[in-house]
Amino acid sequence: MIISNRTFIVSGGISGLGLATAKAIVAQGARVALLDRNEDLGREVSSSQFEPASARFYCVDVTDADDIERVVGEASRWAADAGYPLGGCVCAAGVAFASTTLDSSGDPASIDTFKSVVDINLIGSYALATFVASSLAHQPPLESEPDHERGAIVLVSSVAGLEGQKGQAAYGASKGGVASLVLPLARDLARWGIRVNAIAPGVFETPMAGPMPNRVKQKLVSQLEFPQRFGQPEEFADVVLALFRNGMLNGTVIRLDGATRMGKI
Ligand SMILES: NC(=O)c1ccc[n+]([C@@H]2O[C@H](COP(=O)([O-])OP(=O)(O)OC[C@H]3O[C@@H](n4cnc5c(N)ncnc54)[C@H](O)[C@@H]3O)[C@@H](O)[C@H]2O)c1
């Protein structure tokens, strides 16, 4: 897909991996709709880090399907009116969460918290991908796309969804669910000319990783083969661009992790 002169929706687009991705998309001559629940940061980031014509902030909680539908509709109209048709989305909104299944007294962790992590990371990603796919399906494919591709969706899994560590039952299940969504979504959406892929990052330097104690950070980094460092958000954004551009990339979960295989900690 040709990225320039299209519009892409990026949830979590005002922080960390989503923000770096939004900037990389805009640098290709495209527009971004930045979706996030943090209204103050959203207004600040969209006005200070983007030209008004290239980015628009939409305040939305991805756990609210009606709100996602409304916002995707607004962003699609913004895209069409500007002559930058919708090209897809990156579902990067998410929360980290760590808690062992039983506490030190043998009592169970909160089921409501487990549900809330799954609601944001898994169901929120599915809902956004679905509404974006529907918008793309109602939009004619561009003549300039040789495969008549309508667009592409990038989900964000995690190595924790593949090798979850202690304390990651909720987070790991939510991200494993995201990885499992990729192939059925790619198959469902193939007839509409929409590709679906995911990236499973290892450890990246973003506000999400910030609060981790240094001891934990060092332990995580020591599990990388090479290079032994946190990934940079721009390295994540590079892969998103490749997933948008390369029409043969479909139905795949790409690990982006310096050959990490998470062991027990
Ligand atoms: N940083 C890492 O090491 C790493 C590793 C693997 C996967 N990931 C995943 O990458 C994605 C981006 O993470 P990041 O590191 O950039 O984190 P981040 O905290 O910098 O950004 C996440 C954004 O999501 C938003 N958000 C959270 N819940 C939301 C909701 N209900 N509705 C709307 N917005 C919501 C937050 O406000 C925030 O702006 C997440 O899904 C995360 O799980 C991150």
Ligand as a Chemical Component Dictionary entry (heavy atoms), coordinates in Angstrom:
data_LIG
# 
_chem_comp.id                   LIG 
_chem_comp.type                 NON-POLYMER 
_chem_comp.pdbx_formal_charge   0 
_chem_comp.three_letter_code    LIG 
# 
loop_
_chem_comp_atom.comp_id 
_chem_comp_atom.atom_id 
_chem_comp_atom.alt_atom_id 
_chem_comp_atom.type_symbol 
_chem_comp_atom.charge 
_chem_comp_atom.model_Cartn_x 
_chem_comp_atom.model_Cartn_y 
_chem_comp_atom.model_Cartn_z 
_chem_comp_atom.pdbx_ordinal 
LIG N1  N1  N 0  6.724  -0.761 25.884 1  
LIG C1  C1  C 0  6.905  -2.061 25.801 2  
LIG O1  O1  O 0  7.953  -2.599 26.205 3  
LIG C2  C2  C 0  5.846  -2.927 25.167 4  
LIG C3  C3  C 0  6.162  -4.275 24.930 5  
LIG C4  C4  C 0  5.217  -5.096 24.360 6  
LIG C5  C5  C 0  3.967  -4.586 24.011 7  
LIG N2  N2  N 1  3.684  -3.289 24.272 8  
LIG C6  C6  C 0  2.350  -2.814 23.901 9  
LIG O2  O2  O 0  2.454  -1.716 23.032 10 
LIG C7  C7  C 0  1.310  -0.866 23.175 11 
LIG C8  C8  C 0  1.787  0.559  23.393 12 
LIG O3  O3  O 0  2.499  0.589  24.620 13 
LIG P1  P1  P 0  3.490  1.763  25.023 14 
LIG O4  O4  O 0  4.687  1.119  25.588 15 
LIG O5  O5  O -1 3.604  2.740  23.907 16 
LIG O6  O6  O 0  2.664  2.370  26.248 17 
LIG P2  P2  P 0  2.231  3.846  26.630 18 
LIG O7  O7  O 0  1.745  3.746  28.023 19 
LIG O8  O8  O 0  3.312  4.814  26.302 20 
LIG O9  O9  O 0  0.997  4.127  25.641 21 
LIG C9  C9  C 0  -0.230 3.467  25.778 22 
LIG C10 C10 C 0  -1.343 4.465  25.497 23 
LIG O10 O10 O 0  -2.581 3.761  25.533 24 
LIG C11 C11 C 0  -3.548 4.620  26.135 25 
LIG N3  N3  N 0  -4.660 3.847  26.684 26 
LIG C12 C12 C 0  -4.628 2.946  27.711 27 
LIG N4  N4  N 0  -5.843 2.470  27.940 28 
LIG C13 C13 C 0  -6.681 3.050  27.053 29 
LIG C14 C14 C 0  -8.076 2.979  26.798 30 
LIG N5  N5  N 0  -8.882 2.195  27.540 31 
LIG N6  N6  N 0  -8.602 3.728  25.783 32 
LIG C15 C15 C 0  -7.802 4.531  25.051 33 
LIG N7  N7  N 0  -6.478 4.672  25.254 34 
LIG C16 C16 C 0  -5.925 3.946  26.236 35 
LIG C17 C17 C 0  -2.776 5.336  27.241 36 
LIG O11 O11 O 0  -3.436 6.511  27.666 37 
LIG C18 C18 C 0  -1.435 5.596  26.550 38 
LIG O12 O12 O 0  -1.406 6.857  25.916 39 
LIG C19 C19 C 0  0.516  -1.446 24.348 40 
LIG O13 O13 O 0  -0.533 -2.240 23.849 41 
LIG C20 C20 C 0  1.529  -2.311 25.071 42 
LIG O14 O14 O 0  0.916  -3.356 25.786 43 
LIG C21 C21 C 0  4.584  -2.447 24.831 44 
# 
loop_
_chem_comp_bond.comp_id 
_chem_comp_bond.atom_id_1 
_chem_comp_bond.atom_id_2 
_chem_comp_bond.value_order 
_chem_comp_bond.pdbx_ordinal 
LIG N1  C1  SING 1  
LIG C1  O1  DOUB 2  
LIG C1  C2  SING 3  
LIG C2  C3  SING 4  
LIG C2  C21 DOUB 5  
LIG C3  C4  DOUB 6  
LIG C4  C5  SING 7  
LIG C5  N2  DOUB 8  
LIG N2  C6  SING 9  
LIG N2  C21 SING 10 
LIG C6  O2  SING 11 
LIG C6  C20 SING 12 
LIG O2  C7  SING 13 
LIG C7  C8  SING 14 
LIG C7  C19 SING 15 
LIG C8  O3  SING 16 
LIG O3  P1  SING 17 
LIG P1  O4  DOUB 18 
LIG P1  O5  SING 19 
LIG P1  O6  SING 20 
LIG O6  P2  SING 21 
LIG P2  O7  DOUB 22 
LIG P2  O8  SING 23 
LIG P2  O9  SING 24 
LIG O9  C9  SING 25 
LIG C9  C10 SING 26 
LIG C10 O10 SING 27 
LIG C10 C18 SING 28 
LIG O10 C11 SING 29 
LIG C11 N3  SING 30 
LIG C11 C17 SING 31 
LIG N3  C12 SING 32 
LIG N3  C16 SING 33 
LIG C12 N4  DOUB 34 
LIG N4  C13 SING 35 
LIG C13 C14 SING 36 
LIG C13 C16 DOUB 37 
LIG C14 N5  SING 38 
LIG C14 N6  DOUB 39 
LIG N6  C15 SING 40 
LIG C15 N7  DOUB 41 
LIG N7  C16 SING 42 
LIG C17 O11 SING 43 
LIG C17 C18 SING 44 
LIG C18 O12 SING 45 
LIG C19 O13 SING 46 
LIG C19 C20 SING 47 
LIG C20 O14 SING 48 
# 
